Amino acid sequence: MLGLFPAGGLAVTDATASVTVEQSAVTGITPTGGYGIALTSVDGAARIVSRATRAAFLLDISGRYGRALAATRGALSPQDIAGTAVTRLDVVTSPRTAFSFSADGLLASRLGLRATNDLTARDPFLQGRVIYTLGSRVGFTATTTPRSYARFEAGYTQAGAVAADHPEAVGLDSHAVLGSASFSWLAGRRFRLGPIVRAGYTHFEHALLDVDLTRGPADITTVSGLASATFEISRRIRGAAALGMTVASPPTFLKDESSSVIAPDARIDARYAGRGYGIVGTYGFSYSSLGPRIGFGAQHAAGLEMWSRPRGGREFRSVIARWILRFRHGEAPLATQPRLGLPAGTPLPEGKFVTTAVAAGGSLGIPLATGLILTGGVDLELINMRFEPDPTGASAPTFRTMVTVAISAIGSTDPMRRMPRDPDLQDQEARPAVLDEEEARAAGGAAGRKGTTEEDEDAFYEE
């Protein structure tokens, strides 16, 4: 017990900490040849969740350092560096309003990233860099009627690198400001619908400008309008969908600024949670950032995650298997020749940059004792990029595999967190809100009516 929120009643705080030692074998194929690495890493993590009647707080931090014990010629950086921090505060400010603030940060090298991290299937220009991202969001929810609510959000994110093989690749790559407004109406007991409007501005310091890999600044402004729906077919089956359009300013290095990019925006999310297993599938198409060193383009993104507890019974009830598959395909417009010496606004012949990435992984967690878990896993990654027209005449695919064995020691004030948890429960805890539905209903007003549905929507529609 800890009274963090005096105005909202006595708070209940749970704290969890873990230490993990990993041994990995990494092999890869790059355009310059193959490599192999024997990698040893140590990972530490801590999580604090504090809940009161009208407020909740989450702090989740982790860090990892690894070192190659052996490596062949052509291997990547011999160090594996990673760190994450996520914090969120939710406050029910009145019977009809609620406020939220969240901030997160990431620091990571390429070497130790898994399929569970979206960066493994995103940007082919992350090789040889220690990257960072920082972001924060402020949200306000107001109940408008007993069956509807409105939500407003504003956020800022930036991405860059703190170290790289080449000095010019260090520093800020991009930063973006995003605002959104949405309205949700309960059309049935398990069905919500409503409009969403988003506006954003992104500045790139090192965007791709032409097929000769010329880089420079670029600014993109976007406005999107979508019609959204969320539904629960049953307690085990949930889904969400959104369909709309995005209007964006054109890349100034290609076209006259009077023209605009108009692209569809579609997203689908479906999940099933059964007794002892679960499936989550997502798909999205959007005109959005393909990476902090690329720029905007049309992008397909899909994901499939499955988990199961393969056997029941006292000896096997805490064993958990997990599989994940991610896919991304994006195309960004480029000039086929540099703009040097040409008047501003002069149209240039268009080419494009195409990137396709697939990441897959599987793991098996086996408790050796309460608070002591043995985990084995395999991760695969394939990334291919090409230019059209291609000045080099060849694409640049890379392939990587990672086989990992790890042992984790976990301590927690909550005994349930000392064993492998279902990914669906982990996802709920990792989502922005940490208010339980029953606590929210006890608080009344906006939080009481939204339950967990709105937070699902936040995670689903967030860029």
Secondary structure, 3 states (H helix, E strand, C coil): CCCCCHHHCCCEEEEEEEEEEEEEEEEEEECCEEEEEEEEEEEEEEEEEEECCCEEEEEEEEEEEEEEEEECCCCCCCEEEEEEEEEEEEEEEECCEEEEEEEEEEEEECCCCCCCCHHHHCCHHHCCEEEEEEEEEEEEEEEEECCEEEEEEEEEEEEEEEEECCHHHCEEEEEEEEEEEEEEEEEECCEEEEEEEEEEEEEEEEEECECCCCEEEEEEEEEEEEEEEEEECCCCEEEEEEEEEEEECCCCCCCCCCCCEEEEEEEEEEEEEECCEEEEEEEEEEEEECCCCCCEEEEEEEEEEEEECCCCCCCCCCCEEEEEEEEEEEEEEEECCCCCCCCCCCCCCEEEEEEEEEEEEEEEEEEEECCEEEEEEEEEEEEEEEEECCCCCCCCCEEEEEEEEEEEEEEECCHHHHCCCCHHHHHHHHCCCCCCHHHHHHHCHHHHHHCCHHHHHHHHHCC
